[in-house]
């Protein structure tokens, strides 16, 4: 949500220009800016992060939420599920929160960006390679998209000659959207708790290979009996 607000309200530009003495100009320009309240938030991916973004956007900012989910997960009362082209065409702000796979690599390219509304914004907290960066830079330069808030890039750190660096409509952060002191502490606690469950023969709460749980458990039982 911070990335959404930073892009929609041009916070990085305002911070930089107010230091250059452009107070009056920025105040005047603000009268033409738009609130995110009542806008449509589009989500690509519908895992835990996207669901939390949907909750805050809808109940905190009165946004309509529409999501494209490839996993087939059930929707929520405040979220409409739809195919990707529909999400692209309806979203005022598009948030990418999907994993990077062979299927999602380059998923948002020139064709997909062209389907988005003129003046829409895009936020990437997924992986850089989900977007065609050259196509995105072109969409921003032409004014088709109003902003992009990007926490991830195809190449990290962002190369010195990357076109994003020259665009005022880009908010750039160094892949830190999920990093805080509290998050790192909680990650450590979760890892230890999961390890304890495994050692006790219990099913991990964050099991990736869910379909293989029975096979994994049987293997553990055999190993335990052999000790």
Residue frames as qw, qx, qy, qz and C-alpha x, y, z in Angstrom:
[[0.000, 0.886, 0.464, 0.000, 0.00, 0.00, 0.00],
 [0.328, -0.744, 0.121, 0.570, 2.94, 2.29, 0.62],
 [0.359, -0.089, 0.619, 0.693, 4.17, 1.68, -2.93],
 [0.160, 0.660, 0.675, 0.289, 0.69, 2.42, -4.28],
 [0.148, -0.930, -0.258, 0.215, 0.45, 5.72, -2.39],
 [0.415, -0.552, 0.315, 0.652, 4.01, 6.71, -3.24],
 [0.316, 0.136, 0.667, 0.661, 3.34, 6.24, -6.95],
 [0.056, 0.730, 0.642, 0.226, -0.17, 7.65, -7.08],
 [0.201, -0.954, -0.174, 0.139, 0.74, 10.78, -5.08],
 [0.598, 0.657, -0.155, 0.433, 4.23, 11.15, -6.63],
 [0.603, -0.792, -0.006, 0.096, 5.90, 11.27, -3.21],
 [0.756, -0.182, 0.197, 0.598, 9.45, 10.72, -4.44],
 [0.355, 0.560, 0.278, 0.695, 9.10, 13.54, -6.97],
 [0.283, -0.893, -0.174, -0.304, 7.63, 15.88, -4.37],
 [0.732, -0.600, 0.037, 0.321, 10.39, 15.12, -1.89],
 [0.659, 0.047, 0.250, 0.708, 13.08, 15.84, -4.46],
 [0.212, 0.619, 0.314, 0.688, 11.51, 18.98, -5.90],
 [0.395, -0.889, -0.207, -0.108, 10.59, 20.56, -2.58],
 [0.697, -0.468, 0.106, 0.533, 14.30, 20.44, -1.74],
 [0.451, 0.215, 0.359, 0.788, 14.83, 22.41, -4.96],
 [0.021, 0.263, 0.191, -0.945, 12.41, 25.13, -3.83],
 [0.237, -0.167, -0.632, -0.719, 9.33, 24.17, -5.86],
 [0.107, 0.255, 0.771, -0.573, 6.82, 24.44, -3.01],
 [0.420, 0.418, 0.147, -0.792, 4.25, 26.58, -4.83],
 [0.456, 0.307, -0.642, -0.535, 4.40, 24.53, -8.04],
 [0.210, -0.028, -0.973, 0.086, 3.84, 21.29, -6.17],
 [0.222, 0.330, 0.620, -0.676, 0.92, 22.73, -4.22],
 [0.481, 0.413, -0.144, -0.760, -0.73, 23.88, -7.44],
 [0.407, 0.230, -0.815, -0.343, -0.18, 20.52, -9.18],
 [0.068, 0.050, 0.926, -0.368, -1.78, 18.65, -6.26],
 [0.500, 0.313, 0.293, -0.753, -5.21, 20.01, -7.21],
 [0.660, 0.373, -0.424, -0.495, -5.11, 17.76, -10.28],
 [0.111, 0.263, -0.952, 0.108, -4.15, 14.58, -8.44],
 [0.723, -0.215, -0.425, -0.500, -6.52, 11.69, -7.79],
 [0.551, -0.412, 0.601, -0.406, -7.34, 9.74, -4.63],
 [0.205, 0.147, -0.952, -0.174, -7.12, 5.96, -4.64],
 [0.360, 0.216, 0.710, -0.565, -10.42, 5.74, -2.72],
 [0.656, 0.501, 0.290, -0.484, -13.07, 4.19, -4.93],
 [0.372, 0.597, -0.605, -0.373, -10.59, 3.08, -7.59],
 [0.986, 0.049, -0.041, -0.157, -10.22, -0.49, -8.84],
 [0.270, -0.651, 0.707, 0.054, -7.23, -2.47, -7.62],
 [0.899, 0.285, -0.274, -0.189, -6.15, -5.34, -9.87],
 [0.534, -0.570, 0.624, -0.020, -4.09, -8.20, -8.46],
 [0.757, 0.400, -0.499, -0.137, -2.01, -10.67, -10.44],
 [0.409, 0.111, -0.818, 0.389, -1.53, -13.59, -8.10],
 [0.582, -0.543, -0.116, -0.594, -3.78, -14.36, -5.16],
 [0.660, -0.054, -0.653, 0.368, -1.58, -15.85, -2.45],
 [0.469, -0.602, -0.490, 0.422, -1.18, -14.68, 1.13],
 [0.267, -0.260, 0.011, 0.928, 0.44, -11.34, 0.25],
 [0.115, -0.242, -0.503, -0.822, -2.12, -10.46, -2.42],
 [0.401, -0.591, -0.687, -0.132, -4.99, -11.39, -0.11],
 [0.402, -0.558, -0.360, 0.630, -3.67, -9.08, 2.58],
 [0.113, -0.089, 0.241, 0.960, -3.25, -6.26, 0.06],
 [0.239, -0.419, -0.669, -0.566, -6.84, -6.89, -1.06],
 [0.418, -0.626, -0.619, 0.221, -8.11, -6.69, 2.53],
 [0.304, -0.468, -0.150, 0.816, -6.36, -3.41, 3.28],
 [0.041, 0.048, 0.441, 0.895, -7.28, -1.86, -0.09],
 [0.289, -0.491, -0.689, -0.448, -10.96, -2.72, 0.21],
 [0.484, -0.695, -0.518, 0.120, -11.64, -2.14, 3.89],
 [0.456, -0.502, -0.115, 0.726, -9.06, 0.59, 4.45],
 [0.086, -0.295, 0.300, 0.903, -9.32, 2.57, 1.20],
 [0.568, 0.502, 0.414, -0.504, -12.76, 1.60, -0.11],
 [0.193, 0.463, -0.656, -0.564, -11.26, 0.19, -3.32],
 [0.927, 0.199, 0.057, -0.312, -12.91, -2.40, -5.55],
 [0.290, -0.540, 0.773, 0.163, -10.63, -5.41, -5.92],
 [0.904, 0.352, -0.040, -0.238, -10.34, -7.82, -8.84],
 [0.391, -0.594, 0.692, 0.126, -7.75, -10.59, -9.03],
 [0.783, 0.395, -0.431, -0.215, -6.31, -13.03, -11.55],
 [0.582, -0.487, 0.632, -0.155, -5.38, -16.30, -9.86],
 [0.557, 0.406, -0.675, -0.261, -3.57, -19.14, -11.63],
 [0.003, -0.211, 0.924, -0.318, -3.71, -21.45, -8.62],
 [0.451, -0.344, -0.715, -0.408, -7.49, -21.80, -8.65],
 [0.160, -0.175, -0.686, 0.688, -7.81, -20.55, -5.07],
 [0.055, -0.740, -0.669, -0.052, -11.25, -19.48, -3.98],
 [0.107, 0.583, 0.045, 0.804, -12.07, -15.81, -3.97],
 [0.164, -0.275, -0.619, 0.718, -13.19, -13.70, -1.04],
 [0.133, 0.763, 0.617, -0.141, -16.46, -11.79, -0.59],
 [0.008, 0.898, -0.001, -0.440, -14.67, -8.50, -1.27],
 [0.143, -0.506, 0.654, 0.544, -12.61, -9.79, -4.23],
 [0.813, 0.467, 0.101, -0.332, -13.81, -10.68, -7.72],
 [0.550, -0.284, 0.678, 0.396, -11.79, -13.31, -9.58],
 [0.632, 0.716, 0.069, -0.289, -11.37, -12.88, -13.32],
 [0.851, 0.270, 0.166, 0.418, -9.10, -13.75, -16.23],
 [0.504, -0.336, 0.068, 0.793, -5.93, -11.70, -16.65],
 [0.186, 0.345, 0.416, 0.821, -7.17, -9.66, -19.66],
 [0.308, -0.776, -0.471, -0.285, -10.21, -8.55, -17.65],
 [0.582, -0.650, -0.186, 0.451, -8.07, -7.57, -14.67],
 [0.461, -0.063, 0.225, 0.856, -5.73, -5.60, -16.91],
 [0.042, 0.498, 0.475, 0.724, -8.57, -3.70, -18.57],
 [0.416, -0.772, -0.423, -0.229, -10.37, -2.79, -15.33],
 [0.661, -0.454, -0.266, 0.535, -7.52, -1.99, -12.96],
 [0.052, 0.983, -0.045, 0.173, -6.72, 1.60, -12.09],
 [0.147, -0.729, 0.657, -0.121, -3.76, 0.23, -10.17],
 [0.930, 0.130, -0.334, -0.084, -2.26, -3.19, -10.94],
 [0.407, -0.680, 0.589, -0.161, -0.26, -5.02, -8.27],
 [0.763, 0.301, -0.569, -0.056, 1.92, -7.96, -9.28],
 [0.473, -0.528, 0.600, -0.370, 2.25, -10.45, -6.42],
 [0.972, 0.153, -0.038, -0.172, 2.81, -13.73, -8.24],
 [0.709, -0.427, 0.464, 0.317, 5.77, -16.14, -8.19],
 [0.306, 0.676, -0.512, -0.433, 8.29, -16.16, -11.02],
 [0.749, 0.026, 0.661, 0.032, 7.85, -19.32, -13.07],
 [0.292, 0.010, 0.692, 0.660, 8.27, -20.28, -16.71],
 [0.096, 0.664, 0.713, 0.202, 4.61, -19.36, -17.11],
 [0.132, -0.927, -0.280, 0.212, 4.84, -15.90, -15.52],
 [0.483, -0.363, 0.270, 0.750, 8.23, -14.82, -16.91],
 [0.055, -0.053, 0.431, 0.899, 7.59, -11.83, -19.20],
 [0.092, 0.540, 0.836, -0.046, 3.86, -12.19, -18.56],
 [0.092, 0.891, 0.280, -0.346, 3.31, -8.41, -18.55],
 [0.510, -0.013, 0.434, 0.743, 4.63, -7.33, -21.94],
 [0.043, 0.086, -0.242, -0.966, 3.73, -4.70, -24.56],
 [0.337, -0.336, -0.711, -0.518, 0.41, -6.36, -25.40],
 [0.432, -0.544, -0.678, 0.241, -0.67, -6.60, -21.77],
 [0.232, -0.365, -0.203, 0.878, 0.42, -3.04, -20.94],
 [0.117, -0.084, -0.430, -0.891, -1.55, -1.76, -23.93],
 [0.378, -0.475, -0.753, -0.254, -4.68, -3.37, -22.48],
 [0.329, -0.457, -0.539, 0.626, -4.41, -1.27, -19.32],
 [0.062, 0.923, 0.377, -0.032, -6.31, 1.99, -18.89],
 [0.380, 0.590, -0.083, 0.708, -4.65, 5.22, -19.89],
 [0.232, -0.682, 0.252, -0.646, -3.40, 6.75, -16.64],
 [0.910, -0.372, -0.161, -0.086, -3.30, 3.48, -14.70],
 [0.102, -0.760, 0.614, -0.186, -0.42, 2.63, -12.39],
 [0.908, 0.065, -0.414, -0.006, 1.50, -0.57, -11.77],
 [0.418, -0.707, 0.515, -0.246, 3.23, -1.94, -8.66],
 [0.826, 0.226, -0.516, 0.011, 5.65, -4.87, -8.78],
 [0.445, -0.613, 0.568, -0.321, 6.41, -6.65, -5.51],
 [0.986, 0.084, 0.105, -0.094, 6.80, -10.02, -7.25],
 [0.692, -0.253, 0.397, 0.547, 9.95, -10.48, -9.36],
 [0.055, 0.622, -0.254, -0.738, 11.44, -8.17, -11.95],
 [0.055, -0.143, 0.833, 0.532, 11.29, -10.68, -14.79],
 [0.295, 0.529, 0.771, -0.200, 7.49, -10.85, -14.60],
 [0.292, 0.877, 0.167, -0.343, 7.46, -7.53, -16.51],
 [0.663, 0.429, 0.206, 0.578, 9.05, -6.61, -19.81],
 [0.358, -0.637, -0.175, 0.660, 11.00, -3.65, -18.41],
 [0.201, -0.070, 0.399, 0.892, 11.68, -1.97, -21.76],
 [0.135, -0.523, -0.682, -0.494, 7.99, -2.11, -22.63],
 [0.363, -0.744, -0.494, 0.266, 7.10, -0.70, -19.21],
 [0.330, -0.429, 0.047, 0.840, 9.56, 2.17, -19.59],
 [0.062, 0.181, 0.558, 0.808, 8.02, 2.94, -22.99],
 [0.251, -0.656, -0.679, -0.215, 4.49, 2.92, -21.54],
 [0.383, -0.703, -0.306, 0.515, 5.57, 5.35, -18.83],
 [0.297, -0.240, 0.266, 0.885, 7.46, 7.61, -21.22],
 [0.023, -0.340, -0.638, -0.691, 4.46, 7.86, -23.56],
 [0.315, -0.120, 0.278, -0.899, 2.11, 8.72, -20.70],
 [0.628, -0.176, -0.637, -0.411, -0.03, 5.63, -21.23],
 [0.673, -0.453, -0.538, 0.230, 0.72, 4.64, -17.62],
 [0.160, -0.926, 0.019, -0.341, 0.89, 7.29, -14.92],
 [0.246, -0.730, 0.592, -0.237, 3.34, 5.58, -12.58],
 [0.871, 0.034, -0.487, 0.043, 5.21, 2.41, -11.69],
 [0.440, -0.712, 0.464, -0.288, 6.34, 1.55, -8.16],
 [0.861, 0.281, -0.423, 0.016, 8.98, -1.16, -8.42],
 [0.606, -0.673, 0.408, -0.111, 10.69, -3.10, -5.64],
 [0.765, -0.134, 0.586, 0.232, 12.23, -5.72, -7.94],
 [0.372, 0.751, -0.339, -0.427, 14.13, -5.69, -11.22],
 [0.939, 0.312, -0.144, -0.007, 15.43, -8.14, -13.80],
 [0.676, 0.279, -0.375, 0.570, 18.98, -7.20, -12.83],
 [0.482, -0.862, -0.065, -0.142, 19.76, -6.22, -9.26],
 [0.004, 0.612, 0.270, -0.743, 21.19, -3.74, -8.37],
 [0.516, 0.790, 0.320, -0.090, 19.49, -1.68, -11.08],
 [0.679, 0.170, 0.213, 0.682, 22.07, -0.90, -13.80],
 [0.203, -0.492, -0.075, 0.843, 23.35, 2.68, -13.95],
 [0.088, 0.140, -0.474, -0.865, 22.08, 3.14, -17.52],
 [0.082, 0.424, 0.902, 0.013, 18.60, 1.67, -16.93],
 [0.056, -0.456, -0.374, -0.805, 15.77, 3.84, -18.36],
 [0.472, -0.690, -0.548, -0.002, 13.82, 3.65, -15.08],
 [0.506, -0.369, -0.228, 0.746, 16.42, 5.94, -13.50],
 [0.119, 0.050, 0.228, 0.965, 15.44, 8.78, -15.84],
 [0.295, -0.501, -0.619, -0.527, 11.68, 8.55, -15.24],
 [0.191, -0.258, 0.408, -0.855, 10.05, 10.74, -12.59],
 [0.763, -0.148, -0.133, -0.615, 7.03, 8.44, -12.80],
 [0.791, 0.025, -0.601, 0.110, 9.03, 5.53, -11.34],
 [0.523, -0.703, 0.360, -0.319, 9.31, 4.88, -7.60],
 [0.738, 0.327, -0.577, 0.122, 12.30, 2.59, -7.09],
 [0.601, -0.640, 0.395, -0.270, 13.14, 0.58, -3.96],
 [0.232, 0.566, -0.790, -0.042, 15.95, -2.00, -3.50],
 [0.689, -0.076, -0.704, -0.152, 13.95, -5.24, -3.08],
 [0.127, 0.097, -0.703, 0.693, 13.12, -4.45, 0.54],
 [0.517, -0.340, -0.253, -0.744, 9.30, -4.51, 0.52],
 [0.844, -0.355, -0.363, -0.172, 9.27, -7.51, 2.85],
 [0.664, 0.073, -0.464, 0.582, 12.33, -6.66, 4.94],
 [0.305, -0.786, 0.139, -0.519, 12.05, -5.17, 8.42],
 [0.011, -0.414, 0.801, -0.433, 13.63, -6.07, 11.76],
 [0.654, -0.037, 0.504, -0.564, 10.32, -7.61, 12.83],
 [0.857, 0.364, -0.165, -0.325, 9.93, -9.58, 9.61],
 [0.482, 0.493, -0.708, 0.152, 13.41, -11.09, 9.91],
 [0.246, -0.279, 0.765, -0.526, 12.78, -12.07, 13.54],
 [0.776, 0.133, 0.306, -0.536, 9.44, -13.64, 12.65],
 [0.750, 0.462, -0.432, -0.191, 11.03, -15.52, 9.74],
 [0.210, 0.425, -0.827, 0.303, 13.59, -17.02, 12.11],
 [0.483, -0.095, 0.642, -0.588, 10.91, -18.04, 14.60],
 [0.834, 0.296, 0.019, -0.466, 8.81, -19.65, 11.86],
 [0.595, 0.485, -0.640, -0.034, 11.80, -21.59, 10.55],
 [0.020, -0.301, 0.851, -0.429, 12.59, -22.99, 14.00],
 [0.636, 0.064, 0.457, -0.618, 8.94, -23.85, 14.65],
 [0.822, 0.383, -0.232, -0.352, 8.71, -25.69, 11.33],
 [0.400, 0.451, -0.783, 0.152, 11.93, -27.59, 12.06],
 [0.297, -0.181, 0.762, -0.546, 10.52, -28.66, 15.42],
 [0.792, 0.210, 0.180, -0.544, 7.36, -29.92, 13.75],
 [0.708, 0.455, -0.520, -0.146, 9.42, -31.97, 11.30],
 [0.173, 0.381, -0.838, 0.349, 11.51, -33.46, 14.11],
 [0.441, -0.010, 0.669, -0.598, 8.30, -34.38, 15.95],
 [0.180, 0.180, 0.926, 0.280, 6.86, -36.04, 12.86],
 [0.258, 0.673, 0.496, -0.484, 4.21, -33.36, 12.45],
 [0.490, 0.618, 0.454, 0.415, 3.02, -31.84, 9.20],
 [0.288, -0.166, -0.015, 0.943, 4.70, -28.44, 8.53],
 [0.243, 0.713, 0.445, -0.484, 2.25, -25.58, 8.25],
 [0.304, 0.780, -0.242, -0.491, 4.03, -24.16, 5.20],
 [0.660, -0.066, 0.712, 0.231, 4.42, -27.36, 3.23],
 [0.246, 0.506, -0.431, -0.705, 5.24, -26.82, -0.44],
 [0.322, 0.116, -0.868, -0.359, 4.82, -30.40, -1.69],
 [0.564, -0.111, 0.419, -0.703, 1.38, -30.87, -0.17],
 [0.870, 0.185, -0.233, -0.394, 0.40, -33.69, -2.51],
 [0.658, 0.313, -0.655, 0.201, 3.45, -35.65, -1.34],
 [0.373, -0.593, 0.441, -0.561, 2.78, -35.32, 2.37],
 [0.943, -0.189, 0.140, -0.236, 1.75, -38.96, 2.88],
 [0.868, 0.346, -0.229, 0.273, 4.87, -40.22, 1.07],
 [0.182, 0.652, -0.441, 0.589, 7.11, -37.86, 3.05],
 [0.605, -0.510, 0.350, -0.501, 5.55, -38.92, 6.36],
 [0.998, -0.015, 0.007, -0.056, 5.94, -42.62, 5.53],
 [0.672, 0.503, -0.340, 0.425, 9.61, -42.02, 4.67],
 [0.130, -0.646, 0.449, -0.603, 10.19, -40.27, 7.97],
 [0.842, -0.345, 0.212, -0.356, 8.54, -43.14, 9.83],
 [0.954, 0.202, -0.150, 0.160, 10.84, -45.67, 8.12],
 [0.407, 0.596, -0.401, 0.565, 13.91, -43.58, 8.93],
 [0.436, -0.586, 0.369, -0.574, 12.80, -43.24, 12.53],
 [0.958, -0.184, 0.097, -0.197, 12.27, -47.00, 12.89],
 [0.847, 0.360, -0.251, 0.300, 15.75, -47.68, 11.50],
 [0.068, 0.726, -0.434, 0.529, 17.47, -45.57, 14.15]]
